[in-house]
């Protein structure tokens, strides 16, 4: 069991958005509070990381672009000192697209990652999933 420290950043994402939460509780007593939500923006102007496979749909490209945008936002937050410890929860596809883009300092602060889509779940469900 990984204890989630007080004030740890918990990112819950899928290809269409992300919820940034903080653990307002103490280690062993998770209490999540919402900090903000991130949504894809300027998808047509940004584009995904790497090359786009020829058989990829526009929806898949948009999701990959958001994964890149989210990774860059997390990288910036870490470099700006906005968190010390990170829990990352995303559907397997999004998590796989994010991992290569995350900065080494972000990877070093990652205490737990889950390849699950919990974006439409309650905060209690999310807390239960990361407390295991």
Order of alpha helices (4+ residues) and beta strands (2+ residues): beta-beta-beta-alpha-alpha-beta-alpha-alpha-beta-alpha
